[in-house]
Amino acid sequence: MNYHLLREFADSWALIIMTGLFLALIGWAFLPRNREANRRAAHSIFENENDNG
């Protein structure tokens, strides 16, 4: 394999594969079954909060 062949692959198919993977991971985060885990993660910084500031 030479540089030009790898460059052509990276400019076309690899970009499509990485975009698909990115969209799949974003979609997975918004699935309804992950709602509770997302809520816990969002509120975890407030769990050990003291009232005296």
PDB file as gemmi writes it, atoms N, CA and C in Angstrom:
CRYST1    1.000    1.000    1.000  90.00  90.00  90.00 P 1                      
ATOM      1  N   MET A   1       0.846  -1.187   0.000  1.00  0.00           N  
ATOM      2  CA  MET A   1       0.000   0.000   0.000  1.00  0.00           C  
ATOM      3  C   MET A   1       0.882   1.237   0.000  1.00  0.00           C  
ATOM      4  N   ASN A   2       0.521   2.147  -0.816  1.00  0.00           N  
ATOM      5  CA  ASN A   2       1.278   3.386  -0.833  1.00  0.00           C  
ATOM      6  C   ASN A   2       0.471   4.518  -0.198  1.00  0.00           C  
ATOM      7  N   TYR A   3       1.094   5.659  -0.084  1.00  0.00           N  
ATOM      8  CA  TYR A   3       0.501   6.807   0.590  1.00  0.00           C  
ATOM      9  C   TYR A   3      -0.798   7.255  -0.088  1.00  0.00           C  
ATOM     10  N   HIS A   4      -0.834   7.292  -1.381  1.00  0.00           N  
ATOM     11  CA  HIS A   4      -1.999   7.794  -2.099  1.00  0.00           C  
ATOM     12  C   HIS A   4      -3.219   6.891  -1.908  1.00  0.00           C  
ATOM     13  N   LEU A   5      -2.998   5.597  -1.846  1.00  0.00           N  
ATOM     14  CA  LEU A   5      -4.107   4.672  -1.614  1.00  0.00           C  
ATOM     15  C   LEU A   5      -4.669   4.849  -0.204  1.00  0.00           C  
ATOM     16  N   LEU A   6      -3.790   4.972   0.774  1.00  0.00           N  
ATOM     17  CA  LEU A   6      -4.249   5.192   2.148  1.00  0.00           C  
ATOM     18  C   LEU A   6      -4.947   6.534   2.285  1.00  0.00           C  
ATOM     19  N   ARG A   7      -4.447   7.533   1.628  1.00  0.00           N  
ATOM     20  CA  ARG A   7      -5.053   8.861   1.678  1.00  0.00           C  
ATOM     21  C   ARG A   7      -6.452   8.841   1.053  1.00  0.00           C  
ATOM     22  N   GLU A   8      -6.605   8.139  -0.038  1.00  0.00           N  
ATOM     23  CA  GLU A   8      -7.915   8.030  -0.684  1.00  0.00           C  
ATOM     24  C   GLU A   8      -8.908   7.298   0.216  1.00  0.00           C  
ATOM     25  N   PHE A   9      -8.454   6.241   0.888  1.00  0.00           N  
ATOM     26  CA  PHE A   9      -9.322   5.510   1.817  1.00  0.00           C  
ATOM     27  C   PHE A   9      -9.737   6.406   2.981  1.00  0.00           C  
ATOM     28  N   ALA A  10      -8.783   7.133   3.548  1.00  0.00           N  
ATOM     29  CA  ALA A  10      -9.081   7.996   4.688  1.00  0.00           C  
ATOM     30  C   ALA A  10     -10.029   9.125   4.295  1.00  0.00           C  
ATOM     31  N   ASP A  11      -9.915   9.632   3.090  1.00  0.00           N  
ATOM     32  CA  ASP A  11     -10.778  10.719   2.649  1.00  0.00           C  
ATOM     33  C   ASP A  11     -12.185  10.270   2.310  1.00  0.00           C  
ATOM     34  N   SER A  12     -12.399   8.996   2.095  1.00  0.00           N  
ATOM     35  CA  SER A  12     -13.731   8.559   1.689  1.00  0.00           C  
ATOM     36  C   SER A  12     -14.353   7.610   2.711  1.00  0.00           C  
ATOM     37  N   TRP A  13     -13.948   6.367   2.700  1.00  0.00           N  
ATOM     38  CA  TRP A  13     -14.605   5.357   3.519  1.00  0.00           C  
ATOM     39  C   TRP A  13     -14.363   5.538   5.012  1.00  0.00           C  
ATOM     40  N   ALA A  14     -13.170   5.894   5.399  1.00  0.00           N  
ATOM     41  CA  ALA A  14     -12.893   6.074   6.822  1.00  0.00           C  
ATOM     42  C   ALA A  14     -13.715   7.231   7.392  1.00  0.00           C  
ATOM     43  N   LEU A  15     -13.881   8.288   6.618  1.00  0.00           N  
ATOM     44  CA  LEU A  15     -14.696   9.410   7.067  1.00  0.00           C  
ATOM     45  C   LEU A  15     -16.152   8.995   7.227  1.00  0.00           C  
ATOM     46  N   ILE A  16     -16.650   8.214   6.314  1.00  0.00           N  
ATOM     47  CA  ILE A  16     -18.032   7.723   6.394  1.00  0.00           C  
ATOM     48  C   ILE A  16     -18.201   6.804   7.601  1.00  0.00           C  
ATOM     49  N   ILE A  17     -17.247   5.923   7.838  1.00  0.00           N  
ATOM     50  CA  ILE A  17     -17.312   5.002   8.975  1.00  0.00           C  
ATOM     51  C   ILE A  17     -17.259   5.771  10.296  1.00  0.00           C  
ATOM     52  N   MET A  18     -16.365   6.741  10.407  1.00  0.00           N  
ATOM     53  CA  MET A  18     -16.260   7.520  11.648  1.00  0.00           C  
ATOM     54  C   MET A  18     -17.515   8.359  11.891  1.00  0.00           C  
ATOM     55  N   THR A  19     -18.105   8.904  10.837  1.00  0.00           N  
ATOM     56  CA  THR A  19     -19.338   9.667  10.984  1.00  0.00           C  
ATOM     57  C   THR A  19     -20.474   8.762  11.439  1.00  0.00           C  
ATOM     58  N   GLY A  20     -20.569   7.574  10.874  1.00  0.00           N  
ATOM     59  CA  GLY A  20     -21.593   6.624  11.290  1.00  0.00           C  
ATOM     60  C   GLY A  20     -21.419   6.195  12.736  1.00  0.00           C  
ATOM     61  N   LEU A  21     -20.200   5.945  13.149  1.00  0.00           N  
ATOM     62  CA  LEU A  21     -19.925   5.575  14.530  1.00  0.00           C  
ATOM     63  C   LEU A  21     -20.280   6.718  15.483  1.00  0.00           C  
ATOM     64  N   PHE A  22     -19.934   7.940  15.130  1.00  0.00           N  
ATOM     65  CA  PHE A  22     -20.273   9.099  15.935  1.00  0.00           C  
ATOM     66  C   PHE A  22     -21.784   9.230  16.105  1.00  0.00           C  
ATOM     67  N   LEU A  23     -22.527   9.121  15.022  1.00  0.00           N  
ATOM     68  CA  LEU A  23     -23.986   9.243  15.090  1.00  0.00           C  
ATOM     69  C   LEU A  23     -24.606   8.106  15.895  1.00  0.00           C  
ATOM     70  N   ALA A  24     -24.056   6.900  15.775  1.00  0.00           N  
ATOM     71  CA  ALA A  24     -24.565   5.769  16.553  1.00  0.00           C  
ATOM     72  C   ALA A  24     -24.345   5.982  18.045  1.00  0.00           C  
ATOM     73  N   LEU A  25     -23.184   6.484  18.429  1.00  0.00           N  
ATOM     74  CA  LEU A  25     -22.912   6.726  19.844  1.00  0.00           C  
ATOM     75  C   LEU A  25     -23.772   7.854  20.405  1.00  0.00           C  
ATOM     76  N   ILE A  26     -23.988   8.890  19.631  1.00  0.00           N  
ATOM     77  CA  ILE A  26     -24.875   9.968  20.065  1.00  0.00           C  
ATOM     78  C   ILE A  26     -26.307   9.445  20.207  1.00  0.00           C  
ATOM     79  N   GLY A  27     -26.751   8.659  19.253  1.00  0.00           N  
ATOM     80  CA  GLY A  27     -28.088   8.077  19.334  1.00  0.00           C  
ATOM     81  C   GLY A  27     -28.240   7.149  20.514  1.00  0.00           C  
ATOM     82  N   TRP A  28     -27.206   6.386  20.831  1.00  0.00           N  
ATOM     83  CA  TRP A  28     -27.250   5.461  21.964  1.00  0.00           C  
ATOM     84  C   TRP A  28     -27.423   6.222  23.275  1.00  0.00           C  
ATOM     85  N   ALA A  29     -26.810   7.376  23.391  1.00  0.00           N  
ATOM     86  CA  ALA A  29     -26.908   8.161  24.622  1.00  0.00           C  
ATOM     87  C   ALA A  29     -28.328   8.667  24.859  1.00  0.00           C  
ATOM     88  N   PHE A  30     -29.113   8.839  23.801  1.00  0.00           N  
ATOM     89  CA  PHE A  30     -30.454   9.371  23.932  1.00  0.00           C  
ATOM     90  C   PHE A  30     -31.547   8.299  23.917  1.00  0.00           C  
ATOM     91  N   LEU A  31     -31.173   7.033  24.018  1.00  0.00           N  
ATOM     92  CA  LEU A  31     -32.183   5.985  24.083  1.00  0.00           C  
ATOM     93  C   LEU A  31     -32.983   6.104  25.373  1.00  0.00           C  
ATOM     94  N   PRO A  32     -34.266   5.795  25.332  1.00  0.00           N  
ATOM     95  CA  PRO A  32     -35.089   5.909  26.544  1.00  0.00           C  
ATOM     96  C   PRO A  32     -34.577   5.063  27.710  1.00  0.00           C  
ATOM     97  N   ARG A  33     -33.985   3.935  27.465  1.00  0.00           N  
ATOM     98  CA  ARG A  33     -33.514   3.082  28.562  1.00  0.00           C  
ATOM     99  C   ARG A  33     -32.321   3.689  29.293  1.00  0.00           C  
ATOM    100  N   ASN A  34     -31.664   4.687  28.708  1.00  0.00           N  
ATOM    101  CA  ASN A  34     -30.528   5.346  29.353  1.00  0.00           C  
ATOM    102  C   ASN A  34     -30.929   6.607  30.106  1.00  0.00           C  
ATOM    103  N   ARG A  35     -32.208   6.925  30.138  1.00  0.00           N  
ATOM    104  CA  ARG A  35     -32.677   8.160  30.751  1.00  0.00           C  
ATOM    105  C   ARG A  35     -32.314   8.238  32.232  1.00  0.00           C  
ATOM    106  N   GLU A  36     -32.513   7.161  32.975  1.00  0.00           N  
ATOM    107  CA  GLU A  36     -32.219   7.161  34.407  1.00  0.00           C  
ATOM    108  C   GLU A  36     -30.719   7.312  34.671  1.00  0.00           C  
ATOM    109  N   ALA A  37     -29.896   6.628  33.905  1.00  0.00           N  
ATOM    110  CA  ALA A  37     -28.441   6.741  34.072  1.00  0.00           C  
ATOM    111  C   ALA A  37     -27.979   8.159  33.736  1.00  0.00           C  
ATOM    112  N   ASN A  38     -28.554   8.773  32.726  1.00  0.00           N  
ATOM    113  CA  ASN A  38     -28.200  10.147  32.379  1.00  0.00           C  
ATOM    114  C   ASN A  38     -28.630  11.118  33.477  1.00  0.00           C  
ATOM    115  N   ARG A  39     -29.793  10.882  34.059  1.00  0.00           N  
ATOM    116  CA  ARG A  39     -30.263  11.743  35.136  1.00  0.00           C  
ATOM    117  C   ARG A  39     -29.351  11.635  36.355  1.00  0.00           C  
ATOM    118  N   ARG A  40     -28.963  10.391  36.713  1.00  0.00           N  
ATOM    119  CA  ARG A  40     -28.061  10.193  37.850  1.00  0.00           C  
ATOM    120  C   ARG A  40     -26.718  10.869  37.613  1.00  0.00           C  
ATOM    121  N   ALA A  41     -26.208  10.763  36.399  1.00  0.00           N  
ATOM    122  CA  ALA A  41     -24.922  11.390  36.088  1.00  0.00           C  
ATOM    123  C   ALA A  41     -25.022  12.915  36.159  1.00  0.00           C  
ATOM    124  N   ALA A  42     -26.129  13.466  35.714  1.00  0.00           N  
ATOM    125  CA  ALA A  42     -26.298  14.915  35.733  1.00  0.00           C  
ATOM    126  C   ALA A  42     -26.421  15.453  37.148  1.00  0.00           C  
ATOM    127  N   HIS A  43     -27.015  14.677  38.052  1.00  0.00           N  
ATOM    128  CA  HIS A  43     -27.226  15.138  39.421  1.00  0.00           C  
ATOM    129  C   HIS A  43     -26.168  14.623  40.400  1.00  0.00           C  
ATOM    130  N   SER A  44     -25.195  13.900  39.935  1.00  0.00           N  
ATOM    131  CA  SER A  44     -24.210  13.310  40.845  1.00  0.00           C  
ATOM    132  C   SER A  44     -23.346  14.357  41.536  1.00  0.00           C  
ATOM    133  N   ILE A  45     -23.166  15.521  40.934  1.00  0.00           N  
ATOM    134  CA  ILE A  45     -22.336  16.540  41.567  1.00  0.00           C  
ATOM    135  C   ILE A  45     -23.015  17.149  42.785  1.00  0.00           C  
ATOM    136  N   PHE A  46     -24.327  16.951  42.946  1.00  0.00           N  
ATOM    137  CA  PHE A  46     -25.056  17.523  44.066  1.00  0.00           C  
ATOM    138  C   PHE A  46     -25.264  16.536  45.208  1.00  0.00           C  
ATOM    139  N   GLU A  47     -24.789  15.312  45.105  1.00  0.00           N  
ATOM    140  CA  GLU A  47     -25.079  14.280  46.101  1.00  0.00           C  
ATOM    141  C   GLU A  47     -24.482  14.578  47.473  1.00  0.00           C  
ATOM    142  N   ASN A  48     -23.271  15.073  47.546  1.00  0.00           N  
ATOM    143  CA  ASN A  48     -22.611  15.288  48.824  1.00  0.00           C  
ATOM    144  C   ASN A  48     -22.487  16.777  49.157  1.00  0.00           C  
ATOM    145  N   GLU A  49     -23.475  17.523  48.799  1.00  0.00           N  
ATOM    146  CA  GLU A  49     -23.442  18.963  49.009  1.00  0.00           C  
ATOM    147  C   GLU A  49     -23.845  19.299  50.444  1.00  0.00           C  
ATOM    148  N   ASN A  50     -23.075  20.177  51.067  1.00  0.00           N  
ATOM    149  CA  ASN A  50     -23.375  20.617  52.426  1.00  0.00           C  
ATOM    150  C   ASN A  50     -24.239  21.874  52.392  1.00  0.00           C  
ATOM    151  N   ASP A  51     -25.040  22.069  53.437  1.00  0.00           N  
ATOM    152  CA  ASP A  51     -25.897  23.251  53.501  1.00  0.00           C  
ATOM    153  C   ASP A  51     -25.155  24.483  53.996  1.00  0.00           C  
ATOM    154  N   ASN A  52     -23.953  24.334  54.612  1.00  0.00           N  
ATOM    155  CA  ASN A  52     -23.235  25.482  55.142  1.00  0.00           C  
ATOM    156  C   ASN A  52     -22.286  26.105  54.124  1.00  0.00           C  
ATOM    157  N   GLY A  53     -22.426  25.789  52.882  1.00  0.00           N  
ATOM    158  CA  GLY A  53     -21.718  26.474  51.841  1.00  0.00           C  
ATOM    159  C   GLY A  53     -20.373  25.960  51.550  1.00  0.00           C  
TER     160      GLY A  53                                                      
END                                                                             
